[in-house]
Amino acid sequence: MNNLDLSLYLVTDRGMSKGRSHEYIVEEAIKGGVSMVQLREKDISSRDFYQLAFSLKQTLVKHQIPLIINDRLDIALAVDADGLHIGQSDLPYNVARQLLGADKIIGLSVETVEQARLANALDVDYIGLSPVFSTLTKSDINTPLGLNGIKEIATFSKHQMVAIGGINKENTADIFRSGAHGVAVVSAIVSHESPFQAAKELRNIIDQL
């Protein structure tokens, strides 16, 4: 899918939301300038995941913001989400594409330069560089790619790239200058006292580049 706006990509995390609902955080973050939203849930029943995804879809449709589901193809299909994000050990890309259809967004996490090279053989819509910096939101991660990793991958990748892992307002500009097309943010928005203000500050930085 062309014309993706990966610039400010929110990834949800229930454990970091300080008891606030996903709906509240997402709505506030959209007002602040988020361009895409990924619903990521690891410890939740399928029924609850479906209901949450369905609820967020209603909110995001009103704002014309894409809803991406992490990992769970069944949930993405059930709520007619805009896309699916898969990791290296998730459902193979070709199977996901066949089941989702050509008009849906599929993102793929890449954790190394070699994985980014291999991704060039796949017609994914974007790659998620993970992690760029150390992060507390995921424990099963490789050595951070750093800004040099982004720069190297940018020299050969045919895909749009969104960086995730340790993103904040201090390093966002450098990430874009290194060749990324967007930043995927978790705690910097989800855990912030004001998700709206956090998103707005990041949006302002991005828009000034």
N, CA, C and O of each residue as an XYZ file, in Angstrom:
836
protein
N       0.846     -1.204      0.000
C       0.000      0.000      0.000
C       0.876      1.246      0.000
O       1.791      1.369      0.814
N       0.596      2.158     -0.906
C       1.376      3.383     -1.009
C       0.805      4.460     -0.091
O      -0.266      4.300      0.495
N       1.539      5.544      0.016
C       1.086      6.713      0.767
C       0.839      6.432      2.244
O      -0.038      7.042      2.855
N       1.592      5.527      2.806
C       1.510      5.286      4.243
C       2.142      6.453      4.988
O       3.195      6.953      4.594
N       1.504      6.876      6.048
C       2.096      7.895      6.902
C       2.564      7.218      8.186
O       1.805      7.064      9.142
N       3.823      6.823      8.179
C       4.420      6.134      9.324
C       5.019      7.105     10.335
O       5.586      6.676     11.340
N       4.903      8.391     10.084
C       5.704      9.372     10.808
C       5.601      9.274     12.323
O       6.621      9.319     13.011
N       4.388      9.141     12.857
C       4.215      9.024     14.311
C       3.258      7.870     14.582
O       2.038      8.021     14.518
N       3.837      6.725     14.884
C       3.160      5.439     14.921
C       3.055      5.009     16.387
O       4.062      4.695     17.022
N       1.838      4.999     16.913
C       1.608      4.620     18.312
C       1.422      3.122     18.438
O       0.636      2.521     17.705
N       2.153      2.512     19.379
C       1.978      1.092     19.703
C       1.466      1.011     21.136
O       2.092      1.538     22.055
N       0.343      0.359     21.320
C      -0.281      0.316     22.643
C       0.434     -0.665     23.566
O       1.107     -1.595     23.123
N       0.265     -0.427     24.854
C       0.802     -1.335     25.873
C      -0.035     -1.160     27.141
O       0.104     -0.170     27.859
N      -0.891     -2.125     27.399
C      -1.793     -2.050     28.540
C      -1.037     -1.905     29.859
O      -1.471     -1.179     30.754
N       0.090     -2.597     29.974
C       0.848     -2.591     31.214
C       1.496     -1.260     31.543
O       1.888     -1.021     32.685
N       1.612     -0.391     30.546
C       2.254      0.910     30.760
C       1.256      2.071     30.735
O       1.650      3.237     30.729
N      -0.036      1.741     30.723
C      -1.061      2.757     30.526
C      -1.527      3.426     31.814
O      -2.381      4.313     31.787
N      -0.966      3.000     32.938
C      -1.317      3.597     34.242
C      -2.808      3.525     34.528
O      -3.403      4.458     35.068
N      -3.403      2.386     34.150
C      -4.805      2.152     34.440
C      -5.787      2.834     33.508
O      -6.997      2.665     33.659
N      -5.294      3.599     32.552
C      -6.170      4.300     31.616
C      -6.508      3.404     30.437
O      -5.707      2.552     30.053
N      -7.671      3.589     29.869
C      -8.112      2.728     28.777
C      -7.349      3.021     27.488
O      -6.850      4.126     27.273
N      -7.275      1.997     26.640
C      -6.668      2.194     25.319
C      -7.439      3.264     24.545
O      -6.850      4.097     23.857
N      -8.762      3.225     24.671
C      -9.587      4.177     23.925
C      -9.215      5.616     24.292
O      -9.099      6.477     23.420
N      -9.031      5.865     25.586
C      -8.674      7.212     26.032
C      -7.303      7.616     25.484
O      -7.148      8.694     24.909
N      -6.320      6.748     25.667
C      -4.960      7.066     25.227
C      -4.893      7.279     23.723
O      -4.259      8.223     23.252
N      -5.545      6.406     22.975
C      -5.524      6.519     21.515
C      -6.216      7.801     21.056
O      -5.705      8.505     20.185
N      -7.368      8.103     21.635
C      -8.091      9.315     21.253
C      -7.249     10.563     21.517
O      -7.181     11.461     20.677
N      -6.613     10.616     22.680
C      -5.779     11.760     23.017
C      -4.553     11.847     22.102
O      -4.170     12.932     21.663
N      -3.951     10.700     21.824
C      -2.758     10.680     20.971
C      -3.086     11.100     19.544
O      -2.279     11.759     18.888
N      -4.254     10.725     19.067
C      -4.682     11.149     17.733
C      -4.815     12.665     17.679
O      -4.389     13.300     16.714
N      -5.405     13.236     18.715
C      -5.536     14.698     18.774
C      -4.168     15.367     18.740
O      -4.023     16.479     18.231
N      -3.167     14.683     19.286
C      -1.821     15.223     19.313
C      -1.040     15.031     18.024
O       0.014     15.640     17.843
N      -1.547     14.185     17.121
C      -0.898     14.055     15.818
C      -0.405     12.677     15.423
O       0.363     12.553     14.469
N      -0.830     11.624     16.138
C      -0.435     10.268     15.758
C      -1.011      9.921     14.383
O      -2.149     10.277     14.077
N      -0.229      9.231     13.559
C      -0.649      8.936     12.185
C      -1.050      7.478     11.955
O      -1.739      7.172     10.981
N      -0.625      6.579     12.845
C      -1.004      5.162     12.765
C      -1.061      4.616     14.182
O      -0.408      5.133     15.089
N      -1.864      3.545     14.363
C      -1.979      2.915     15.684
C      -1.884      1.403     15.528
O      -2.575      0.798     14.708
N      -1.007      0.809     16.339
C      -0.904     -0.647     16.390
C      -1.402     -1.130     17.743
O      -0.949     -0.661     18.787
N      -2.335     -2.067     17.715
C      -2.840     -2.683     18.934
C      -2.010     -3.931     19.214
O      -2.045     -4.904     18.460
N      -1.266     -3.881     20.308
C      -0.390     -5.000     20.679
C      -0.825     -5.532     22.038
O      -0.773     -4.819     23.041
N      -1.253     -6.788     22.062
C      -1.684     -7.434     23.302
C      -1.117     -8.852     23.347
O      -1.343     -9.651     22.438
N      -0.388     -9.149     24.400
C       0.219    -10.471     24.532
C      -0.485    -11.342     25.575
O      -0.498    -12.566     25.448
N      -1.066    -10.726     26.600
C      -1.665    -11.482     27.703
C      -3.130    -11.104     27.854
O      -3.527    -10.437     28.810
N      -3.914    -11.543     26.894
C      -5.329    -11.190     26.867
C      -6.070    -12.284     26.108
O      -5.510    -12.886     25.192
N      -7.317    -12.549     26.475
C      -8.093    -13.579     25.785
C      -8.438    -13.107     24.376
O      -8.449    -11.910     24.090
N      -8.714    -14.058     23.518
C      -9.079    -13.713     22.142
C     -10.348    -12.870     22.106
O     -10.465    -11.944     21.302
N     -11.297    -13.195     22.981
C     -12.548    -12.431     23.020
C     -12.279    -10.976     23.413
O     -12.801    -10.052     22.789
N     -11.464    -10.782     24.447
C     -11.162     -9.426     24.904
C     -10.363     -8.657     23.850
O     -10.575     -7.463     23.641
N      -9.440     -9.367     23.188
C      -8.650     -8.743     22.124
C      -9.579     -8.281     21.005
O      -9.451     -7.165     20.502
N     -10.500     -9.136     20.625
C     -11.453     -8.788     19.569
C     -12.275     -7.562     19.945
O     -12.415     -6.634     19.149
N     -12.817     -7.560     21.160
C     -13.674     -6.465     21.590
C     -12.899     -5.146     21.636
O     -13.420     -4.095     21.260
N     -11.655     -5.214     22.099
C     -10.825     -4.021     22.160
C     -10.487     -3.526     20.755
O     -10.559     -2.328     20.481
N     -10.123     -4.441     19.876
C      -9.811     -4.071     18.499
C     -11.023     -3.469     17.801
O     -10.904     -2.488     17.065
N     -12.182     -4.061     18.036
C     -13.424     -3.551     17.431
C     -13.705     -2.131     17.899
O     -14.069     -1.266     17.102
N     -13.534     -1.896     19.199
C     -13.769     -0.578     19.769
C     -12.808      0.463     19.193
O     -13.222      1.559     18.815
N     -11.502      0.102     19.130
C     -10.524      1.039     18.588
C     -10.771      1.321     17.110
O     -10.570      2.442     16.642
N     -11.203      0.311     16.388
C     -11.479      0.504     14.956
C     -12.531      1.589     14.752
O     -12.404      2.413     13.846
N     -13.572      1.597     15.589
C     -14.628      2.603     15.464
C     -14.062      4.009     15.683
O     -14.426      4.953     14.981
N     -13.171      4.131     16.662
C     -12.543      5.424     16.936
C     -11.657      5.870     15.785
O     -11.717      7.020     15.351
N     -10.830      4.944     15.290
C      -9.844      5.299     14.278
C     -10.470      5.584     12.921
O      -9.975      6.428     12.174
N     -11.541      4.896     12.599
C     -12.221      5.131     11.326
C     -12.685      6.581     11.230
O     -12.593      7.199     10.169
N     -13.178      7.116     12.331
C     -13.662      8.503     12.351
C     -12.550      9.486     12.012
O     -12.796     10.541     11.429
N     -11.328      9.129     12.381
C     -10.191     10.029     12.155
C      -9.359      9.639     10.930
O      -8.353     10.277     10.619
N      -9.798      8.580     10.243
C      -9.080      8.063      9.066
C      -7.629      7.703      9.413
O      -6.699      7.989      8.659
N      -7.471      7.069     10.571
C      -6.161      6.598     11.021
C      -6.142      5.075     10.910
O      -7.064      4.428     11.406
N      -5.132      4.478     10.282
C      -5.099      3.021     10.135
C      -4.924      2.292     11.469
O      -4.158      2.723     12.332
N      -5.644      1.184     11.620
C      -5.482      0.287     12.764
C      -4.691     -0.938     12.309
O      -5.111     -1.663     11.406
N      -3.551     -1.156     12.940
C      -2.713     -2.320     12.667
C      -2.786     -3.254     13.874
O      -2.672     -2.808     15.016
N      -2.971     -4.516     13.625
C      -3.020     -5.515     14.699
C      -1.679     -6.225     14.760
O      -1.149     -6.660     13.738
N      -1.138     -6.338     15.960
C       0.129     -7.037     16.135
C      -0.093     -8.538     16.196
O      -0.831     -9.030     17.050
N       0.540     -9.254     15.298
C       0.668    -10.713     15.388
C      -0.587    -11.513     15.035
O      -0.484    -12.530     14.350
N      -1.759    -11.083     15.480
C      -2.963    -11.904     15.421
C      -3.757    -11.685     14.132
O      -4.578    -10.774     14.027
N      -3.485    -12.544     13.166
C      -4.195    -12.474     11.885
C      -5.693    -12.648     12.076
O      -6.484    -11.975     11.415
N      -6.093    -13.550     12.979
C      -7.516    -13.805     13.173
C      -8.245    -12.551     13.651
O      -9.362    -12.274     13.215
N      -7.614    -11.798     14.544
C      -8.236    -10.571     15.036
C      -8.295     -9.522     13.928
O      -9.301     -8.831     13.767
N      -7.215     -9.411     13.176
C      -7.186     -8.450     12.068
C      -8.313     -8.724     11.078
O      -8.962     -7.794     10.600
N      -8.544     -9.987     10.773
C      -9.615    -10.356      9.853
C     -10.989    -10.116     10.478
O     -11.910     -9.639      9.815
N     -11.112    -10.451     11.755
C     -12.417    -10.358     12.426
C     -12.938     -8.935     12.494
O     -14.143     -8.710     12.385
N     -12.041     -7.970     12.674
C     -12.487     -6.574     12.798
C     -12.245     -5.780     11.520
O     -12.480     -4.573     11.478
N     -11.777     -6.461     10.481
C     -11.441     -5.798      9.219
C     -10.471     -4.648      9.464
O     -10.681     -3.529      8.997
N      -9.398     -4.947     10.212
C      -8.371     -3.947     10.494
C      -7.675     -3.553      9.196
O      -7.769     -4.247      8.184
N      -6.980     -2.433      9.249
C      -6.286     -1.950      8.057
C      -5.029     -2.738      7.759
O      -4.524     -2.712      6.636
N      -4.516     -3.448      8.775
C      -3.315     -4.201      8.514
C      -2.869     -5.056      9.678
O      -3.536     -5.135     10.710
N      -1.722     -5.698      9.492
C      -1.154     -6.649     10.440
C       0.344     -6.394     10.544
O       1.014     -6.136      9.544
N       0.855     -6.469     11.764
C       2.300     -6.383     11.953
C       2.797     -7.728     12.443
O       2.284     -8.265     13.425
N       3.797     -8.277     11.762
C       4.322     -9.595     12.114
C       5.813     -9.514     12.445
O       6.539     -8.647     11.959
N       6.236    -10.450     13.287
C       7.641    -10.556     13.643
C       8.308    -11.686     12.896
O       7.681    -12.360     12.079
N       9.561    -11.888     13.173
C      10.343    -12.912     12.471
C       9.856    -14.333     12.768
O      10.051    -15.232     11.951
N       9.228    -14.545     13.920
C       8.767    -15.886     14.280
C       7.258    -16.041     14.167
O       6.702    -17.054     14.589
N       6.593    -15.037     13.598
C       5.142    -15.097     13.437
C       4.776    -15.762     12.114
O       5.628    -16.346     11.444
N       3.524    -15.669     11.753
C       3.029    -16.234     10.507
C       3.856    -15.731      9.319
O       4.140    -14.536      9.236
N       4.249    -16.628      8.394
C       5.033    -16.180      7.238
C       4.306    -15.105      6.439
O       3.081    -15.116      6.327
N       5.079    -14.183      5.891
C       4.506    -13.064      5.162
C       3.586    -13.515      4.034
O       2.484    -12.986      3.886
N       4.030    -14.496      3.230
C       3.235    -14.882      2.065
C       1.875    -15.437      2.455
O       0.892    -15.248      1.738
N       1.817    -16.127      3.601
C       0.538    -16.655      4.083
C      -0.349    -15.511      4.560
O      -1.543    -15.469      4.261
N       0.250    -14.585      5.305
C      -0.512    -13.433      5.791
C      -1.075    -12.622      4.629
O      -2.229    -12.197      4.669
N      -0.267    -12.409      3.600
C      -0.723    -11.638      2.441
C      -1.854    -12.349      1.718
O      -2.835    -11.721      1.318
N      -1.720    -13.636      1.555
C      -2.756    -14.410      0.863
C      -4.099    -14.310      1.590
O      -5.145    -14.183      0.955
N      -4.065    -14.368      2.916
C      -5.296    -14.352      3.690
C      -5.857    -12.940      3.873
O      -7.074    -12.755      3.898
N      -4.984    -11.957      3.999
C      -5.442    -10.590      4.212
C      -5.897     -9.910      2.922
O      -6.850     -9.131      2.919
N      -5.207    -10.213      1.839
C      -5.518     -9.557      0.576
C      -4.525     -8.460      0.245
O      -3.776     -8.002      1.108
N      -4.526     -8.046     -1.002
C      -3.521     -7.110     -1.503
C      -3.704     -5.696     -0.980
O      -2.758     -4.908     -0.995
N      -4.904     -5.356     -0.518
C      -5.176     -3.975     -0.136
C      -4.858     -3.674      1.320
O      -5.007     -2.531      1.753
N      -4.426     -4.668      2.086
C      -4.136     -4.458      3.500
C      -2.655     -4.170      3.729
O      -1.798     -4.565      2.938
N      -2.375     -3.478      4.823
C      -1.008     -3.126      5.201
C      -0.374     -4.284      5.958
O      -0.990     -4.842      6.866
N       0.836     -4.644      5.597
C       1.579     -5.643      6.376
C       2.960     -5.072      6.687
O       3.713     -4.682      5.795
N       3.264     -5.037      7.990
C       4.571     -4.597      8.450
C       5.341     -5.771      9.023
O       4.752     -6.706      9.565
N       6.650     -5.720      8.903
C       7.511     -6.800      9.374
C       8.614     -6.251     10.260
O       9.318     -5.317      9.875
N       8.769     -6.827     11.449
C       9.868     -6.432     12.325
C      11.178     -7.009     11.820
O      11.245     -8.184     11.458
N      12.205     -6.199     11.793
C      13.555     -6.678     11.484
C      14.471     -6.237     12.619
O      14.436     -5.084     13.051
N      15.283     -7.162     13.089
C      16.113     -6.901     14.260
C      17.597     -6.820     13.947
O      18.409     -6.479     14.808
N      17.942     -7.135     12.706
C      19.342     -7.095     12.295
C      19.441     -6.561     10.868
O      18.450     -6.513     10.139
N      20.636     -6.167     10.489
C      20.869     -5.700      9.126
C      20.591     -6.825      8.133
O      20.032     -6.582      7.064
N      20.973     -8.042      8.475
C      20.745     -9.177      7.574
C      19.258     -9.434      7.364
O      18.835     -9.721      6.245
N      18.468     -9.337      8.415
C      17.018     -9.505      8.268
C      16.429     -8.425      7.375
O      15.490     -8.685      6.623
N      16.967     -7.232      7.451
C      16.505     -6.147      6.588
C      16.821     -6.449      5.123
O      16.029     -6.149      4.230
N      17.998     -7.051      4.893
C      18.359     -7.436      3.515
C      17.389     -8.501      2.998
O      16.915     -8.416      1.865
N      17.101     -9.490      3.822
C      16.191    -10.559      3.410
C      14.786    -10.027      3.153
O      14.065    -10.551      2.305
N      14.399     -8.987      3.885
C      13.061     -8.414      3.720
C      12.874     -7.780      2.351
O      11.740     -7.578      1.918
N      13.958     -7.465      1.666
C      13.848     -6.891      0.328
C      13.192     -7.853     -0.658
O      12.686     -7.435     -1.699
N      13.204     -9.145     -0.325
C      12.583    -10.140     -1.195
C      11.072    -10.231     -0.956
O      10.366    -10.932     -1.682
N      10.587     -9.528      0.052
C       9.170     -9.576      0.405
C       8.494     -8.259      0.051
O       9.095     -7.189      0.145
N       7.242     -8.359     -0.353
C       6.504     -7.159     -0.739
C       5.724     -6.591      0.451
O       4.541     -6.271      0.337
N       6.401     -6.474      1.585
C       5.755     -5.879      2.757
C       5.610     -4.367      2.534
O       6.269     -3.788      1.670
N       4.746     -3.753      3.319
C       4.492     -2.325      3.149
C       5.470     -1.460      3.922
O       5.717     -0.312      3.551
N       6.027     -2.003      4.994
C       7.063     -1.295      5.751
C       7.802     -2.299      6.619
O       7.306     -3.396      6.878
N       8.985     -1.919      7.064
C       9.708     -2.727      8.038
C       9.863     -1.923      9.325
O      10.072     -0.710      9.305
N       9.754     -2.633     10.439
C       9.939     -2.010     11.737
C      11.315     -2.352     12.272
O      11.593     -3.517     12.558
N      12.179     -1.366     12.414
C      13.537     -1.587     12.899
C      13.488     -1.675     14.419
O      13.173     -0.696     15.095
N      13.803     -2.864     14.955
C      13.559     -3.116     16.370
C      14.662     -3.930     17.021
O      15.007     -5.008     16.537
N      15.226     -3.418     18.129
C      15.043     -2.074     18.659
C      16.145     -1.149     18.152
O      17.244     -1.593     17.820
N      15.838      0.124     18.098
C      16.854      1.109     17.738
C      17.713      1.439     18.957
O      18.939      1.511     18.878
N      17.034      1.636     20.082
C      17.733      1.874     21.353
C      17.211      0.884     22.392
O      16.195      0.226     22.166
N      17.887      0.777     23.505
C      17.428     -0.096     24.579
C      16.055      0.356     25.051
O      15.757      1.550     25.088
N      15.223     -0.614     25.413
C      13.859     -0.313     25.829
C      13.401     -1.282     26.897
O      13.845     -2.429     26.943
N      12.508     -0.811     27.756
C      11.941     -1.653     28.802
C      10.620     -2.275     28.377
O      10.053     -3.074     29.123
N      10.112     -1.928     27.188
C       8.803     -2.415     26.785
C       8.848     -3.811     26.179
O       7.809     -4.456     26.036
N      10.036     -4.284     25.823
C      10.184     -5.654     25.315
C      11.430     -6.262     25.915
O      12.474     -5.616     26.002
N      11.309     -7.525     26.333
C      12.450     -8.188     26.968
C      13.193     -9.132     26.032
O      14.363     -9.441     26.262
N      12.517     -9.596     24.968
C      13.112    -10.591     24.066
C      13.649     -9.904     22.815
O      13.156    -10.139     21.712
N      14.659     -9.055     22.990
C      15.143     -8.273     21.859
C      16.635     -8.469     21.636
O      17.369     -8.891     22.530
N      17.058     -8.154     20.429
C      18.460     -8.245     20.070
C      19.209     -6.980     20.479
O      18.631     -6.060     21.057
N      20.483     -6.951     20.176
C      21.297     -5.770     20.421
C      20.713     -4.586     19.641
O      20.392     -4.735     18.463
N      20.572     -3.428     20.265
C      20.011     -2.267     19.572
C      20.766     -1.931     18.284
O      21.994     -2.009     18.229
N      20.013     -1.556     17.256
C      20.613     -1.214     15.964
C      21.332      0.125     16.015
O      22.341      0.320     15.338
N      20.815      1.047     16.816
C      21.413      2.370     16.911
C      21.206      3.176     15.635
O      20.652      2.675     14.656
N      21.648      4.408     15.653
C      21.512      5.277     14.488
C      22.334      4.774     13.312
O      21.931      4.926     12.159
N      23.479      4.179     13.596
C      24.304      3.640     12.510
C      23.614      2.493     11.803
O      23.758      2.324     10.592
N      22.860      1.697     12.564
C      22.106      0.610     11.952
C      21.035      1.129     11.013
O      20.841      0.586      9.925
N      20.341      2.176     11.428
C      19.332      2.787     10.555
C      19.994      3.295      9.276
O      19.491      3.064      8.177
N      21.121      3.985      9.425
C      21.822      4.545      8.263
C      22.240      3.450      7.291
O      22.101      3.607      6.078
N      22.754      2.338      7.821
C      23.187      1.243      6.943
C      22.003      0.632      6.204
O      22.069      0.413      4.994
N      20.929      0.357      6.922
C      19.750     -0.258      6.298
C      19.144      0.685      5.262
O      18.644      0.238      4.230
N      19.189      1.972      5.533
C      18.622      2.959      4.597
C      19.347      2.961      3.258
O      18.783      3.398      2.255
N      20.578      2.484      3.224
C      21.338      2.481      1.977
C      20.863      1.419      0.994
O      21.123      1.526     -0.204
N      20.162      0.383      1.493
C      19.773     -0.698      0.578
C      18.300     -1.101      0.660
O      17.801     -1.748     -0.261
N      17.594     -0.741      1.724
C      16.219     -1.217      1.866
C      15.300     -0.564      0.848
O      15.392      0.638      0.599
N      14.421     -1.353      0.264
C      13.432     -0.820     -0.677
C      12.135     -0.442      0.036
O      11.205      0.078     -0.579
N      12.087     -0.711      1.334
C      10.871     -0.470      2.101
C      10.937      0.810      2.925
O      12.014      1.290      3.277
N       9.761      1.347      3.223
C       9.692      2.395      4.221
C      10.070      1.788      5.577
O       9.810      0.613      5.834
N      10.682      2.594      6.431
C      11.202      2.088      7.696
C      10.654      2.901      8.855
O      10.665      4.132      8.825
N      10.176      2.202      9.877
C       9.768      2.867     11.105
C      10.626      2.305     12.236
O      10.786      1.091     12.362
N      11.167      3.188     13.043
C      12.061      2.783     14.135
C      11.281      2.645     15.433
O      10.409      3.461     15.731
N      11.600      1.607     16.206
C      10.948      1.403     17.494
C      11.994      1.008     18.533
O      13.001      0.375     18.217
N      11.733      1.392     19.765
C      12.639      1.016     20.853
C      13.365      2.201     21.435
O      14.314      2.705     20.835
N      12.931      2.659     22.609
C      13.609      3.760     23.273
C      13.423      5.108     22.607
O      14.273      5.989     22.740
N      12.313      5.281     21.885
C      12.064      6.535     21.169
C      11.540      7.597     22.135
O      10.665      7.327     22.958
N      12.085      8.799     22.023
C      11.592      9.922     22.822
C      11.864     11.223     22.067
O      12.408     11.204     20.963
N      11.487     12.339     22.663
C      11.617     13.614     21.953
C      13.068     14.041     21.788
O      13.369     14.890     20.949
N      13.967     13.467     22.575
C      15.383     13.821     22.447
C      16.051     13.162     21.240
O      16.990     13.723     20.676
N      15.577     11.974     20.835
C      16.263     11.270     19.737
C      15.452     11.164     18.449
O      15.943     10.636     17.452
N      14.217     11.660     18.462
C      13.358     11.522     17.276
C      13.958     12.173     16.035
O      13.969     11.563     14.966
N      14.450     13.383     16.158
C      15.005     14.082     14.987
C      16.184     13.321     14.394
O      16.302     13.215     13.173
N      17.051     12.793     15.242
C      18.215     12.047     14.759
C      17.796     10.778     14.029
O      18.444     10.369     13.065
N      16.725     10.161     14.482
C      16.231      8.941     13.832
C      15.780      9.249     12.407
O      16.103      8.508     11.478
N      15.040     10.332     12.235
C      14.610     10.717     10.890
C      15.808     11.101     10.020
O      15.871     10.744      8.844
N      16.735     11.818     10.600
C      17.911     12.234      9.825
C      18.772     11.047      9.420
O      19.554     11.140      8.473
N      18.635      9.947     10.123
C      19.406      8.742      9.796
C      18.758      7.932      8.681
O      19.360      6.986      8.175
N      17.532      8.294      8.292
C      16.900      7.641      7.151
C      15.568      6.973      7.421
O      14.954      6.449      6.491
N      15.094      6.972      8.667
C      13.799      6.363      8.967
C      12.663      7.250      8.457
O      12.804      8.468      8.346
N      11.541      6.609      8.152
C      10.368      7.338      7.679
C       9.374      7.597      8.801
O       8.386      8.309      8.617
N       9.643      7.011      9.968
C       8.741      7.219     11.079
C       9.317      6.669     12.370
O      10.302      5.930     12.370
N       8.675      7.051     13.482
C       9.038      6.510     14.790
C       7.815      5.831     15.381
O       6.712      6.377     15.354
N       8.022      4.641     15.912
C       6.962      3.913     16.607
C       7.199      4.091     18.100
O       8.254      3.737     18.627
N       6.198      4.645     18.764
C       6.358      5.074     20.144
C       5.429      4.291     21.060
O       4.253      4.092     20.755
N       5.978      3.849     22.188
C       5.160      3.151     23.183
C       5.112      4.002     24.448
O       4.209      4.823     24.614
N       6.078      3.808     25.332
C       6.008      4.430     26.656
C       6.012      5.957     26.620
O       5.392      6.591     27.474
N       6.698      6.557     25.647
C       6.783      8.024     25.594
C       5.409      8.667     25.450
O       5.231      9.831     25.808
N       4.441      7.923     24.931
C       3.062      8.422     24.840
C       2.154      7.707     25.840
O       1.418      8.351     26.588
N       2.207      6.382     25.849
C       1.288      5.577     26.657
C       1.442      5.858     28.152
O       0.452      5.887     28.883
N       2.672      6.064     28.605
C       2.922      6.278     30.032
C       2.928      7.750     30.432
O       3.020      8.074     31.616
N       2.832      8.624     29.464
C       2.908     10.062     29.760
C       1.649     10.531     30.477
O       0.553     10.030     30.225
N       1.819     11.486     31.362
C       0.681     12.052     32.087
C      -0.374     12.587     31.133
O      -1.571     12.499     31.403
N       0.084     13.145     30.007
C      -0.825     13.646     28.976
C      -0.437     13.042     27.632
O       0.472     13.551     26.976
N      -1.106     11.964     27.202
C      -0.801     11.381     25.894
C      -0.939     12.397     24.758
O      -0.203     12.346     23.773
N      -1.885     13.310     24.908
C      -2.059     14.366     23.901
C      -0.813     15.233     23.803
O      -0.299     15.471     22.710
N      -0.329     15.703     24.945
C       0.833     16.587     24.952
C       2.073     15.866     24.450
O       2.874     16.439     23.712
N       2.233     14.603     24.851
C       3.400     13.825     24.415
C       3.408     13.654     22.900
O       4.440     13.822     22.251
N       2.240     13.316     22.344
C       2.139     13.146     20.892
C       2.360     14.472     20.175
O       3.014     14.515     19.133
N       1.821     15.545     20.726
C       1.952     16.863     20.098
C       3.406     17.310     20.051
O       3.850     17.871     19.049
N       4.154     17.066     21.130
C       5.565     17.444     21.154
C       6.351     16.682     20.089
O       7.191     17.260     19.399
N       6.078     15.392     19.958
C       6.758     14.591     18.940
C       6.337     15.032     17.540
O       7.165     15.118     16.633
N       5.043     15.312     17.372
C       4.542     15.767     16.068
C       5.210     17.058     15.637
O       5.562     17.225     14.469
N       5.383     17.968     16.576
C       6.021     19.245     16.263
C       7.463     19.058     15.812
O       7.928     19.716     14.881
N       8.172     18.137     16.494
C       9.565     17.847     16.119
C       9.619     17.303     14.696
O      10.441     17.733     13.887
N       8.737     16.358     14.402
C       8.721     15.707     13.091
C       8.372     16.716     11.992
O       8.990     16.731     10.927
N       7.383     17.548     12.266
C       6.934     18.498     11.246
C       7.969     19.581     10.927
O       7.911     20.212      9.871
N       8.906     19.787     11.838
C       9.930     20.805     11.622
C      11.147     20.269     10.860
O      12.041     21.037     10.504
N      11.185     18.973     10.611
C      12.326     18.379      9.908
C      12.249     18.636      8.401
O      13.129     18.205      7.656
